[in-house]
């Protein structure tokens, strides 16, 4: 069976970064903003989950009282 020459497993060396100091600072700022955004989303999801669990508890109690 012939070997596929396109399946070369050797990895290329990463190129040396040529970012300027300003670009690095901007990238760090963007990363920080993304981290803050992810943290806010996570907090919002926890609040939503807690609110949903509280509503489910109220619904269960109301169903039990109605029986």
C-alpha positions as a Python dict, from the first residue, in 0.01 Angstrom:
ca = {
    (1, 'X'): (0, 0, 0),
    (2, 'X'): (159, 337, -97),
    (3, 'X'): (222, 587, 179),
    (4, 'X'): (55, 925, 160),
    (5, 'X'): (328, 1188, 140),
    (6, 'X'): (86, 1459, 257),
    (7, 'X'): (72, 1302, 603),
    (8, 'X'): (406, 1437, 717),
    (9, 'X'): (417, 1423, 1098),
    (10, 'X'): (707, 1660, 1144),
    (11, 'X'): (607, 1981, 1314),
    (12, 'X'): (708, 2325, 1203),
    (13, 'X'): (895, 2548, 1442),
    (14, 'X'): (682, 2840, 1562),
    (15, 'X'): (766, 3170, 1406),
    (16, 'X'): (937, 3423, 1629),
    (17, 'X'): (690, 3685, 1743),
    (18, 'X'): (755, 4028, 1605),
    (19, 'X'): (494, 4208, 1818),
    (20, 'X'): (580, 4554, 1934),
    (21, 'X'): (559, 4648, 2299),
    (22, 'X'): (239, 4841, 2228),
    (23, 'X'): (85, 4539, 2052),
    (24, 'X'): (176, 4317, 2347),
    (25, 'X'): (15, 4564, 2589),
    (26, 'X'): (-297, 4581, 2372),
    (27, 'X'): (-313, 4200, 2358),
    (28, 'X'): (-279, 4178, 2737),
    (29, 'X'): (-555, 4437, 2775),
    (30, 'X'): (-780, 4240, 2539),
    (31, 'X'): (-710, 3919, 2732),
    (32, 'X'): (-796, 4094, 3057),
    (33, 'X'): (-1123, 4222, 2912),
    (34, 'X'): (-1210, 3872, 2789),
    (35, 'X'): (-1137, 3723, 3132),
    (36, 'X'): (-1365, 3983, 3294),
    (37, 'X'): (-1636, 3905, 3041),
    (38, 'X'): (-1610, 3530, 3101),
    (39, 'X'): (-1626, 3589, 3477),
    (40, 'X'): (-1941, 3800, 3437),
    (41, 'X'): (-2104, 3532, 3220),
    (42, 'X'): (-2017, 3264, 3474),
    (43, 'X'): (-2162, 3472, 3759),
    (44, 'X'): (-2477, 3539, 3558),
    (45, 'X'): (-2519, 3167, 3488),
    (46, 'X'): (-2487, 3086, 3860),
    (47, 'X'): (-2748, 3347, 3949),
    (48, 'X'): (-2984, 3216, 3681),
    (49, 'X'): (-2933, 2858, 3803),
    (50, 'X'): (-3006, 2959, 4163),
    (51, 'X'): (-3317, 3151, 4059),
    (52, 'X'): (-3441, 2855, 3856),
    (53, 'X'): (-3383, 2616, 4147),
    (54, 'X'): (-3573, 2850, 4380),
    (55, 'X'): (-3866, 2870, 4136),
    (56, 'X'): (-3870, 2491, 4104),
    (57, 'X'): (-3883, 2456, 4483),
    (58, 'X'): (-4180, 2695, 4499),
    (59, 'X'): (-4354, 2505, 4221),
    (60, 'X'): (-4300, 2171, 4397),
    (61, 'X'): (-4437, 2311, 4724),
    (62, 'X'): (-4743, 2453, 4546),
    (63, 'X'): (-4808, 2118, 4379),
    (64, 'X'): (-4787, 1939, 4716),
    (65, 'X'): (-5025, 2190, 4879),
    (66, 'X'): (-5274, 2152, 4592),
    (67, 'X'): (-5293, 1773, 4635),
}
